Amino acid sequence: MRLVQWARLEGRFTPAAYDKRAGSHGRRTAAIQDAQQRGHATSRLAAHQILTLIESIAVGWTITTAEFLTGADAPPEHREVHRQIIIDSVRRLTSEP
């Protein structure tokens, strides 16, 4: 994550890197759209909005809790608790009210 942020700061994204990210984003958005069409995810939000929220939850939480998860004194179960909180949050985000 730090390297990606640094590359953005310096404007070092090449067209090939952009195309790769766009392809990945498109596949994940399509998977969410498929889940929406099958009734497995809410249609209250657009698929790209859901993807942005999922990524924000995962990245934001990881950045703010890195020491809690990986510090020298961090019990191994902290990572699983962290993972489960993200999963539960995404389920709530994507479910119908």
C-alpha positions, -999 to +999 in steps of 0.1 A: +000+000+000+028+024+009+045+018-025+012+024-044+006+056-025+042+067-033+038+059-070+006+080-071+023+109-054+051+108-080+026+102-109+044+070-120+014+051-132+020+038-167-008+031-193-001-006-188-005-004-151-037+016-155-051-010-179-043-038-155-061-020-126-090-011-148-094-048-159-093-059-123-118-033-113-141-043-141-140-079-132-148-072-095-176-047-105-191-073-128-191-099-100-210-075-078-234-068-106-240-105-110-246-109-073-271-080-075-290-096-104-292-129-085-306-111-054-275-118-033-265-081-030-284-050-026-293-028-055-296+003-034-261+012-045-243+009-078-218-020-081-189+004-084-200+021-052-202-012-033-167-021-046-153+013-034-169+008+000-155-027+003-120-016-006-122+014+017-133-008+047-105-034+040-077-009+033-087+017+059-091-008+087-058-025+078-039+007+078-053+019+111-049-014+129-016-027+114+003-027+147-026-044+164-026-071+138+011-076+132+030-061+161+054-082+181+028-088+209-002-093+186-018-127+192-024-147+159-062-146+165-062-108+160-059-113+122-088-136+121-110-113+143-100-084+119-109-106+089-143-115+104-152-079+112-145-069+075-166-099+063-195-090+086-193-053+076-194-062+039-224-085+044-243-058+062-234-033+035-245-055+007-277-070+023-311-056+017-326-037+047 
